[in-house]
Structure formats: structure tokens, C-alpha cells
Amino acid sequence: MNIKIVILFLFPIALFSNSTMAQSPILENYIQEGLKSNLQLKQEQLNFERSEQSLQLSRALFLPQVSAIGNYTLAGGGRKIQFPVGDLLNPVYSTLNQLTNTNNFRSISNVDIQFLPNDFHETKVRVIQNIFNPDIYFAYKAQKELTTVQQAQKKAYENELKFNISSAYYQYLQSEEGGIILKKTKIVLNEILKINQHLVANAKATKDVVLNTEYELSKIDQQIAENAKNNQVAKAYFNFLLNRDLSQEIIRDSTILSSTTSHELSINQLTSQALQQRQELKQLEGGIRANEQLVGLQKGNAFLPKLNAVGDIGYQGFQYKFDNPQQFYLVQFGLSWDLFKGGEKRTKIQQARIDQQVMENRMDQLKKQIELQVIQAHYELETARIALQASQSGVKSTERSFQIIQSKYAEGQAILLEYLDAQNKLTTSRLTQSINYYELLRKEASLQKTIATL
């Protein structure tokens, strides 16, 4: 067999000889691109901005409301108010005329005053100020906490997105590496096929050696096709996470195969770090604090009054004009205090307290879940590390075995089935090593996601 073909076949093994994991600068650039362009993350950002606007709206309720109000009325007909001014004053005027022997005091008619004002206007500025309102105070405090909840939710998705991008990138690289391994295996099998065809042509071997080699080639072609499909799917999913064209090419980081990190922290230290940094906990903590404000709101509604002031200043009178006689001001203070509502207040307070207990129970449960996730991620990483080491040893063993069988086959001391079996074992071990290496990278990313350090 051509020694160059053997070297070509064995070359990828060297790629895994020294595995030490570190963050890839190319992958880091992709992560930053994803954080800027991912559609779901943009949605989370919009939700956070909307929550901030709701907070601004809650804060605005503390400030006075100022409005300008103007109206002008034209009316005719309708109800009237009868004022018997003639009936009241005419007898008096008649008496006065008799006493003074004059006619200075003339009779007057009764007056009908239209109930609807005609040619009447009221133009004013109104100021409304809440002096004391527990609804506004506690609603503002609750919304402030809900804003922190939305921010924590956005950061939690960022952590998840970083992991998904990293995992998808490793999956793509693994399919690329698998394709290289399979194609180089096919080159070796094609070389074997040529040799066997030559042997058959010279009557030094039977035709079954050619048929067996062709069968192995057909199996490799199937594996190459399956790997190509997986490669395209991995590429499309990776580009989807970055909100790019699904067929856009991905830069391969060749240095990623010579990196490793090893966590020297204990499970207790990793758990402590996760409990301090996981945004899901901060999200739930903000929800608990918001619910505490809702409890205060229900208590305020039950035991505290609401006080506000309304002030008007402007002009009021007949004919649309602004002069001193029409000028006026009015200040009112309003008090509202629900003294009894059939036990409704007490029930709402109790409901808010129950909601608080439910959220506190969820917090305890979430902490336990995170502790479990840390333990699982830690041991899965250690298992992946051991699996990689074992597969590296397996590659070395199958490499030596293949070299021996290859030499024996070249000298006619081994049959084709032994050769093909050794070649299949070597290909399988190399594919297993490739899978285990990228699985180690994924498990490392999974642990970093669990402790929120991606």
C-alpha cells in the first residue's frame, strides 16, 4: 500500500493528541453577533424596555395632573325657574305711590329664568394632586421590582443563548471533522480496491476481495451522505441562532482542537457560584419582592384612606369674555375610605400572603434544582473527559493494530477481511474520538451555563 495514503489516513489522530480547552475567539465573535441579532433576545429586550416604560408610568402618578378645560353653552327652551318678583314687589310699589302721591314706583312683571344657561362659558385650569394613595405607592414599588424581574429574564435568556450557540458550533465542527475522517477512509478504500482489482486481474486473488471492498465503499458512501445531512442541519441551526441566512458559511476555528479547561472547583464551590449568579433566582427574588408590595397594597386598601386635592382657576359667566367679575378659583379636598366591604379586604390580603408563600416555595425548589443541575453537569463533564481519554487510547491501539495488519496484508499474511476489520475499527475509533472531544466541549459549556459563567 502507498505509504502516503496511510499517513493521510492516520493524520487526524494527531489533532487530538493534546487536548486542552479554551474559549475560541471565533466562537466568541459568533456569540457576540448572536447577542446582537437573535430575534428572541430582541423580543426580551423589547419586553424589558416596555417594563421600564410601565415603571415611568407608575412614577408619573405621583405628579400632579394639569389640564385646561373650556366650554361654551348656547341654549334655548327647556325648563324654566319662575321668580314672582312682580307679585312680591308690586303691592309695595303701589303703597309707596299712594304714600308719596306719585307714580315713581311702576309695576314690574314676574320673571321666568331659563334653567339652561344661554351664552354661558367656563374656561379654567384644573390641577389634581394625589396627596395620599396606597394604590399608587405600592403599585410603583411592585412595578420597580417587576422591571428587575424582566431584566433578569433577559439575562437568563442571554446565558441560554450563549450555550446554544456554543453547542451548535461544536456540533457543526464535529460534523465537519467526521466528514474529513470518512472521506479519508474512502480514499484508503479506493486504494485498496485498485490493489485488489490488480490482484484479481493477475489471478493472485479471487473476485470476492473486490466485492467486499466495494461493499465497504458503499457503506462509507452512506455514512458520508448521512454526515453531510447532519452537517447542513447543524449549519442551518447555527445560522438560525444568529439570525443569518441559513446557508451562510461558518468559519472553522482550527485552534479549538488544541484547547482545554479543567474545573478545579468542588461541587460545593460550583453550587455556591451558581446560586449567586443564576438569573433565574434573581428573577424569582424580584417576583417575591414585587408580591410583598402587593401584600402592602392590599393592606393599604384595607386600613388606609385615600386623599387628593382638586384646584380650579379660571373664568365663568355669560358672554365669552375674561374680566374680573368672571374670575374665580375653587379648591377641593377629597377623602375616600372604605370602612367595610363584607370581608373582601381581609380575603385579598390572605390571597396575597398565600401567593407569597407559593413563590417562596418555588424559590426553595429552584435552588434544589440548580444544585442538582450543578451535580449532573459536573459529573457529565468528568465522564466526558474520561471518555475522551479512553477514545484517545483506543485510537492509538487501533492505529498500531491497523499498521500491523496492513503490513501483513501487503506481505500476503493477512486476508482482506482482517484488513477491512482493522480499517473499520480505526475509522470507528477516530469518529468516536471526534464525537467525544466535541461532547467534552459541550459538557464544559453546559457546566458554564449552569453556573452562569459563559
Secondary structure as the mmCIF struct_conf table of DSSP 4:
data_model
#
loop_
_struct_conf.conf_type_id
_struct_conf.id
_struct_conf.beg_label_comp_id
_struct_conf.beg_label_asym_id
_struct_conf.beg_label_seq_id
_struct_conf.end_label_comp_id
_struct_conf.end_label_asym_id
_struct_conf.end_label_seq_id
HELX_RH_AL_P HELX_RH_AL_P1 ILE A 3 LEU A 10
HELX_RH_3T_P HELX_RH_3T_P1 PHE A 11 PHE A 16
BEND BEND1 SER A 17 ASN A 18
HELX_RH_AL_P HELX_RH_AL_P2 PRO A 25 SER A 37
HELX_RH_AL_P HELX_RH_AL_P3 LEU A 39 ALA A 60
TURN_TY1_P TURN_TY1_P1 LEU A 61 PHE A 62
BEND BEND2 LEU A 63 LEU A 63
HELX_LH_PP_P HELX_LH_PP_P1 PRO A 64 PRO A 64
STRN STRN1 GLN A 65 THR A 73
BEND BEND3 GLY A 77 GLY A 78
STRN STRN2 LYS A 80 PHE A 83
HELX_RH_AL_P HELX_RH_AL_P4 VAL A 85 THR A 100
TURN_TY1_P TURN_TY1_P2 ASN A 101 ASN A 101
BEND BEND4 THR A 102 THR A 102
BEND BEND5 PHE A 105 PHE A 105
STRN STRN3 VAL A 111 GLN A 114
BEND BEND6 PHE A 115 LEU A 116
BEND BEND7 ASN A 118 ASP A 119
STRN STRN4 PHE A 120 PHE A 132
HELX_RH_AL_P HELX_RH_AL_P5 PRO A 134 ALA A 201
TURN_TY1_P TURN_TY1_P3 ASN A 202 ALA A 203
BEND BEND8 LYS A 204 ALA A 205
TURN_TY1_P TURN_TY1_P4 LYS A 207 LYS A 207
HELX_RH_AL_P HELX_RH_AL_P6 ASP A 208 LEU A 241
TURN_TY1_P TURN_TY1_P5 LEU A 242 ASN A 243
BEND BEND9 ARG A 244 ARG A 244
TURN_TY1_P TURN_TY1_P6 LEU A 246 SER A 247
HELX_RH_3T_P HELX_RH_3T_P2 SER A 254 SER A 258
BEND BEND10 LEU A 265 LEU A 265
HELX_RH_AL_P HELX_RH_AL_P7 ILE A 267 GLN A 277
HELX_RH_AL_P HELX_RH_AL_P8 GLN A 279 PHE A 303
STRN STRN5 LYS A 306 PHE A 318
BEND BEND11 GLN A 319 TYR A 320
HELX_RH_3T_P HELX_RH_3T_P3 ASN A 324 GLN A 326
STRN STRN6 GLN A 327 SER A 336
TURN_TY1_P TURN_TY1_P7 GLY A 342 GLY A 343
HELX_RH_AL_P HELX_RH_AL_P9 GLU A 344 ALA A 410
TURN_TY1_P TURN_TY1_P8 GLU A 411 GLY A 412
BEND BEND12 ALA A 414 ALA A 414
HELX_RH_AL_P HELX_RH_AL_P10 LEU A 416 THR A 450
TURN_TY1_P TURN_TY1_P9 ILE A 451 ALA A 452
#
